Amino acid sequence: MIADAQESQGEYEDFLADQHLSAKEYILSLFEKYDIVILCERDHREITQYDLILDVISDKRFRSEVGNIYTEIGNFQRNDILNEFLCNDALSDRAARREALEIQRDSYGAGLWEKSNYAYFIHGVWDTNKRDDNNVKIYNLDIGIRDWATATVEDIRNRDSLMPHRDSILADNFLQAYNSSRSEKALVIMNFRHAFVKDVGRSENAGRYIAEHFPEKVANVMISGTSLSPDMSLSAIAQGRWDSSFMNAGKENVGFDFAGSPFGQTDFDMIPLPGCGNYEDWFTGIVYYTYFPDYRIVCNFKNFISRRFAKELIRRYQLEAEVYDNPIPTAKELKARYNTVVDIKYSEDPMFDESMTEIEKYLH
């Protein structure tokens, strides 16, 4: 077993020595062959991947030839509000940050979507738009409430009744926004299995719906990330051999197709189901961006729960409690939960201690 691991380690590193296309350039190159490129987001909380995505969308080629981004996260019913913000070049940077935070507050309701990269990303797109005439638009695809100010208990019930069909709704919302767009090109950001162009187990995946609707026109790309263990914890891909190979080869920013690579021939371990084939059976390619120890978990915002918003959020909790009989937090509890910013690297998170040990075992 040890010999096999060492042999595959050498194959990985030999292959990487000849790979020189950056993650950004690899993603952009796929639009020469495909109309739709789906990025498989790693851990929802991880923020450095959005530096890569912002780098892609700031490129003039993307802005002139693609122009539109479609995201799993965010309220489909409020895309008009989102894109009005993204194209408002009259805002100051401070006002734009406030507006981005407000949009995130209204994305889902109670509780809040606390992953900091959403507001970071939409503010980044606004900032790029302000400096370029070719405005990029974002179309959120997820289920949500149109207007919390007028929301009723029935709205809550209707929203949540759709959750068993979420992936087909994500895909339908994509088709609706895409078909009304002037661009045939699309960058789609989905997390984990939602980006798969095949179904897995009993789960039907949005990526599969999209790929079936546009045969031969869809590529899906894994952003280097983690595997999901049977106990539902996150761990390093291939017992740490992938990440150590990239680190040994000095490849912190690279992209390539899985087909014809030893990485593509690796047993697919992103999900805890045996017999799923290899990585090349599930993804067109991979972008490796930032070494595993330096991935950053960033959640919450300073003053996410302001005095004014605390009252509004408690009202949302009260509304949902009429459906689920959930406890209603106090303003103090909400501020303690959401106003303390978490910003740590994977190497600093005890949850990844075992993964770090696995990776370090193959470093040289």
C-alpha positions as CSV (number, residue, x, y, z in Angstrom):
1,M,0.0,0.0,0.0
2,I,2.8,2.4,0.9
3,A,4.6,1.6,-2.4
4,D,1.5,2.2,-4.4
5,A,1.0,5.5,-2.7
6,Q,4.6,6.5,-3.4
7,E,4.3,5.4,-7.0
8,S,1.2,7.5,-7.6
9,Q,2.8,10.4,-5.8
10,G,5.6,10.4,-8.3
11,E,3.1,10.2,-11.2
12,Y,1.3,13.2,-9.9
13,E,4.4,15.3,-9.5
14,D,5.9,14.3,-12.9
15,F,2.6,15.3,-14.5
16,L,2.5,18.7,-12.7
17,A,6.0,19.5,-13.8
18,D,4.7,20.0,-17.3
19,Q,1.6,22.0,-16.4
20,H,2.0,25.7,-16.8
21,L,-1.5,27.1,-17.4
22,S,-2.8,29.2,-14.6
23,A,-6.2,28.5,-13.0
24,K,-7.6,31.7,-14.5
25,E,-6.3,30.9,-18.0
26,Y,-7.6,27.4,-17.8
27,I,-11.1,28.5,-17.0
28,L,-11.1,31.2,-19.7
29,S,-9.7,28.6,-22.2
30,L,-12.8,26.4,-21.7
31,F,-15.0,29.0,-23.1
32,E,-13.3,28.5,-26.4
33,K,-14.8,24.9,-26.5
34,Y,-17.9,25.2,-24.3
35,D,-20.8,27.7,-23.9
36,I,-21.3,26.9,-20.2
37,V,-18.6,26.4,-17.6
38,I,-19.7,25.2,-14.1
39,L,-17.3,25.8,-11.3
40,C,-17.6,23.4,-8.3
41,E,-17.1,25.6,-5.3
42,R,-15.2,24.1,-2.4
43,D,-16.3,24.5,1.2
44,H,-18.9,27.3,1.2
45,R,-17.0,29.2,3.9
46,E,-13.7,29.3,2.0
47,I,-12.9,32.8,0.6
48,T,-9.7,32.6,-1.4
49,Q,-11.5,30.8,-4.2
50,Y,-13.4,34.0,-4.8
51,D,-10.2,35.8,-5.4
52,L,-9.7,33.5,-8.3
53,I,-13.3,34.0,-9.6
54,L,-12.9,37.8,-9.3
55,D,-9.7,37.5,-11.2
56,V,-11.5,35.6,-14.0
57,I,-14.4,38.1,-14.2
58,S,-12.1,41.1,-14.2
59,D,-10.5,39.9,-17.4
60,K,-11.6,41.8,-20.5
61,R,-12.1,38.5,-22.4
62,F,-14.6,37.4,-19.8
63,R,-16.4,40.7,-19.7
64,S,-16.7,41.0,-23.5
65,E,-17.3,37.4,-24.4
66,V,-19.2,35.9,-21.4
67,G,-20.5,38.6,-19.1
68,N,-22.9,36.6,-16.9
69,I,-22.4,34.7,-13.7
70,Y,-25.0,32.3,-12.2
71,T,-24.7,31.3,-8.6
72,E,-26.3,28.6,-6.5
73,I,-26.3,30.9,-3.5
74,G,-28.6,33.9,-3.4
75,N,-32.3,34.7,-3.9
76,F,-33.5,34.3,-7.5
77,Q,-36.5,36.5,-6.8
78,R,-34.3,39.5,-6.0
79,N,-32.0,39.5,-9.0
80,D,-33.3,42.8,-10.2
81,I,-32.2,44.4,-6.9
82,L,-28.8,42.6,-7.1
83,N,-28.0,43.8,-10.7
84,E,-29.3,47.3,-10.1
85,F,-26.6,47.4,-7.3
86,L,-23.9,45.8,-9.5
87,C,-24.4,48.4,-12.2
88,N,-24.7,51.5,-9.9
89,D,-21.4,53.3,-10.4
90,A,-22.7,56.3,-8.5
91,L,-22.2,54.6,-5.1
92,S,-19.1,55.2,-3.0
93,D,-17.1,52.2,-1.9
94,R,-18.4,52.5,1.6
95,A,-22.0,52.7,0.4
96,A,-21.5,49.7,-1.9
97,R,-20.2,47.6,1.0
98,R,-23.3,48.5,3.0
99,E,-25.5,47.6,0.1
100,A,-23.7,44.3,-0.4
101,L,-24.3,43.5,3.3
102,E,-28.0,44.4,3.0
103,I,-28.4,42.1,0.0
104,Q,-26.8,39.3,1.9
105,R,-29.2,39.9,4.9
106,D,-32.1,39.5,2.6
107,S,-30.9,36.4,0.7
108,Y,-32.6,33.8,2.9
109,G,-34.2,35.1,6.1
110,A,-33.8,33.5,9.5
111,G,-31.2,32.3,10.1
112,L,-28.8,34.3,8.0
113,W,-26.4,33.2,5.3
114,E,-23.2,34.0,7.3
115,K,-20.5,33.0,4.8
116,S,-18.6,36.2,4.2
117,N,-17.5,35.4,0.6
118,Y,-21.0,36.2,-0.8
119,A,-20.9,40.0,0.1
120,Y,-17.2,40.0,-0.7
121,F,-17.9,38.6,-4.1
122,I,-20.8,40.8,-5.1
123,H,-18.9,43.9,-3.9
124,G,-15.9,42.8,-5.9
125,V,-18.1,42.5,-9.0
126,W,-19.5,46.0,-8.3
127,D,-16.0,47.4,-8.0
128,T,-14.9,45.8,-11.3
129,N,-18.0,47.1,-13.0
130,K,-17.4,50.6,-11.8
131,R,-14.0,50.6,-13.6
132,D,-15.2,48.9,-16.8
133,D,-17.9,49.7,-19.3
134,N,-18.7,46.0,-19.9
135,N,-20.8,45.3,-16.8
136,V,-20.9,41.8,-15.5
137,K,-24.2,40.6,-14.1
138,I,-24.9,37.9,-11.5
139,Y,-28.1,35.8,-11.4
140,N,-28.7,34.1,-8.1
141,L,-30.6,30.8,-8.6
142,D,-31.8,29.7,-5.2
143,I,-35.2,29.6,-3.5
144,G,-36.2,32.5,-1.4
145,I,-38.7,35.1,-0.3
146,R,-39.3,38.1,-2.6
147,D,-40.0,40.7,0.1
148,W,-39.6,40.0,3.8
149,A,-41.5,43.2,4.7
150,T,-44.7,41.6,3.4
151,A,-43.9,37.9,3.9
152,T,-46.6,35.7,5.4
153,V,-46.6,32.3,7.0
154,E,-47.9,30.9,3.8
155,D,-44.9,32.3,2.0
156,I,-42.7,30.4,4.4
157,R,-44.6,27.2,3.8
158,N,-44.5,27.6,0.0
159,R,-40.8,28.3,0.0
160,D,-39.9,25.3,2.1
161,S,-42.3,23.0,0.2
162,L,-39.9,23.5,-2.8
163,M,-36.8,22.3,-1.0
164,P,-37.2,18.6,-2.1
165,H,-37.0,19.8,-5.7
166,R,-34.2,22.3,-5.1
167,D,-31.8,21.1,-7.8
168,S,-34.4,21.0,-10.5
169,I,-35.5,24.5,-9.5
170,L,-31.9,25.7,-9.5
171,A,-31.6,24.4,-13.1
172,D,-35.0,25.8,-14.1
173,N,-34.0,29.2,-12.7
174,F,-30.7,29.0,-14.6
175,L,-32.6,28.2,-17.9
176,Q,-35.0,31.1,-17.3
177,A,-32.2,33.6,-16.7
178,Y,-29.9,32.2,-19.4
179,N,-32.5,32.2,-22.1
180,S,-33.3,35.8,-21.4
181,S,-29.7,36.8,-21.6
182,R,-28.0,38.1,-24.7
183,S,-24.9,36.0,-24.1
184,E,-24.6,32.3,-25.1
185,K,-21.8,32.0,-22.6
186,A,-22.3,31.5,-18.9
187,L,-20.1,30.9,-15.8
188,V,-22.1,28.9,-13.2
189,I,-21.0,28.5,-9.6
190,M,-22.4,25.5,-7.7
191,N,-21.2,23.8,-4.5
192,F,-20.3,20.2,-4.2
193,R,-22.7,17.7,-5.9
194,H,-24.8,20.4,-7.4
195,A,-22.0,21.0,-9.9
196,F,-21.9,17.3,-10.9
197,V,-23.1,16.6,-14.5
198,K,-24.3,13.2,-13.3
199,D,-26.6,12.2,-10.4
200,V,-25.2,10.5,-7.4
201,G,-27.1,8.0,-5.2
202,R,-30.6,9.3,-4.9
203,S,-29.7,12.9,-5.4
204,E,-30.5,14.7,-8.6
205,N,-28.0,17.4,-9.4
206,A,-28.5,20.8,-11.0
207,G,-25.4,20.3,-13.1
208,R,-26.9,17.2,-14.6
209,Y,-30.1,19.0,-15.6
210,I,-28.1,21.7,-17.2
211,A,-25.7,19.4,-19.1
212,E,-28.7,17.3,-20.4
213,H,-30.3,20.4,-21.7
214,F,-27.2,21.6,-23.5
215,P,-25.4,18.4,-24.7
216,E,-21.7,18.8,-25.5
217,K,-21.8,22.5,-24.5
218,V,-21.1,22.2,-20.7
219,A,-17.8,21.8,-18.9
220,N,-17.6,21.4,-15.1
221,V,-14.5,22.2,-13.2
222,M,-13.5,21.2,-9.7
223,I,-11.9,24.0,-7.6
224,S,-9.4,22.1,-5.5
225,G,-11.0,21.3,-2.2
226,T,-11.9,18.5,0.1
227,S,-13.5,15.1,0.2
228,L,-16.5,14.2,2.3
229,S,-15.9,11.3,4.7
230,P,-18.5,8.8,5.7
231,D,-18.9,10.6,9.1
232,M,-19.6,13.8,7.0
233,S,-16.4,15.5,8.0
234,L,-14.2,17.2,5.5
235,S,-10.8,15.7,4.6
236,A,-8.0,16.0,2.1
237,I,-8.5,14.4,-1.4
238,A,-6.7,11.1,-1.9
239,Q,-5.6,10.9,1.7
240,G,-3.5,14.0,1.2
241,R,-1.5,12.9,-1.8
242,W,-3.0,15.4,-4.2
243,D,-2.3,18.5,-2.0
244,S,1.2,17.3,-1.1
245,S,1.9,16.8,-4.8
246,F,0.9,20.3,-5.7
247,M,3.0,21.6,-2.8
248,N,6.0,19.6,-3.7
249,A,5.7,20.7,-7.4
250,G,5.3,24.3,-6.4
251,K,2.0,24.5,-8.3
252,E,-0.2,26.8,-6.2
253,N,-2.1,28.2,-9.2
254,V,-2.7,25.8,-12.2
255,G,-5.5,24.3,-14.2
256,F,-5.8,21.3,-16.5
257,D,-8.2,18.7,-17.9
258,F,-8.6,15.5,-16.0
259,A,-8.6,13.3,-19.1
260,G,-5.2,11.9,-19.7
261,S,-3.9,12.9,-16.3
262,P,-3.1,10.7,-13.2
263,F,-5.3,13.0,-11.2
264,G,-8.3,12.1,-13.5
265,Q,-7.6,8.4,-13.0
266,T,-7.7,8.7,-9.2
267,D,-10.6,7.0,-7.5
268,F,-13.4,9.5,-6.9
269,D,-13.5,10.2,-3.2
270,M,-15.3,13.5,-3.1
271,I,-18.4,11.7,-1.8
272,P,-18.4,8.8,0.6
273,L,-19.8,6.2,-1.9
274,P,-17.6,3.4,-3.2
275,G,-17.5,2.4,-6.9
276,C,-18.1,5.9,-8.3
277,G,-15.3,5.6,-10.9
278,N,-12.5,8.1,-11.3
279,Y,-12.4,11.9,-11.1
280,E,-12.4,12.2,-14.9
281,D,-15.8,10.5,-14.9
282,W,-17.2,13.4,-12.9
283,F,-15.3,16.6,-14.0
284,T,-13.9,18.1,-17.1
285,G,-10.9,19.4,-15.2
286,I,-9.5,21.0,-12.1
287,V,-8.1,24.3,-11.0
288,Y,-5.8,24.2,-8.1
289,Y,-5.7,27.6,-6.4
290,T,-4.0,28.3,-3.0
291,Y,-2.4,25.5,-1.0
292,F,-4.7,23.5,1.3
293,P,-3.2,24.8,4.6
294,D,-3.8,28.4,3.4
295,Y,-7.5,28.0,2.5
296,R,-9.4,30.5,4.6
297,I,-12.7,30.0,6.5
298,V,-14.3,33.5,6.8
299,C,-17.7,33.9,8.3
300,N,-19.8,36.8,9.8
301,F,-19.4,40.5,9.6
302,K,-18.8,43.4,12.0
303,N,-22.2,44.9,12.7
304,F,-24.0,42.2,10.6
305,I,-26.7,42.5,13.3
306,S,-27.2,46.2,13.7
307,R,-29.7,47.5,16.2
308,R,-32.2,48.2,13.4
309,F,-31.7,44.8,11.7
310,A,-31.9,42.9,15.0
311,K,-35.6,43.9,15.2
312,E,-36.2,42.8,11.6
313,L,-34.5,39.5,12.0
314,I,-36.3,38.7,15.2
315,R,-39.6,39.4,13.3
316,R,-38.5,36.9,10.7
317,Y,-37.8,34.3,13.4
318,Q,-41.2,34.9,14.8
319,L,-42.8,34.4,11.4
320,E,-41.0,31.1,10.9
321,A,-41.7,30.0,14.5
322,E,-45.4,29.9,13.5
323,V,-44.5,27.1,11.1
324,Y,-41.8,25.2,13.0
325,D,-42.3,26.3,16.6
326,N,-38.5,27.1,16.8
327,P,-37.1,29.2,19.7
328,I,-36.8,32.9,19.0
329,P,-33.3,34.3,19.8
330,T,-32.7,37.6,21.5
331,A,-30.9,40.5,19.9
332,K,-28.0,39.8,22.2
333,E,-27.8,36.2,21.1
334,L,-28.0,37.2,17.4
335,K,-25.2,39.7,17.8
336,A,-23.0,37.1,19.5
337,R,-23.7,34.6,16.7
338,Y,-23.2,36.8,13.7
339,N,-21.1,39.9,14.6
340,T,-18.0,38.1,15.6
341,V,-15.8,37.6,12.5
342,V,-14.2,34.2,12.1
343,D,-11.1,34.3,9.8
344,I,-8.8,31.3,10.1
345,K,-6.7,29.1,7.8
346,Y,-7.3,25.4,7.4
347,S,-4.0,24.9,9.1
348,E,-5.4,26.6,12.2
349,D,-8.6,24.7,12.3
350,P,-8.6,21.6,14.5
351,M,-11.1,20.0,12.2
352,F,-8.3,19.7,9.6
353,D,-5.6,18.4,11.9
354,E,-5.9,14.8,10.4
355,S,-5.9,16.1,6.9
356,M,-2.8,18.2,7.6
357,T,-1.0,15.1,9.0
358,E,-1.9,13.2,5.9
359,I,-0.6,15.9,3.6
360,E,2.6,16.4,5.6
361,K,3.4,12.6,5.4
362,Y,4.0,13.0,1.6
363,L,5.8,16.4,1.6
364,H,9.5,16.4,0.8
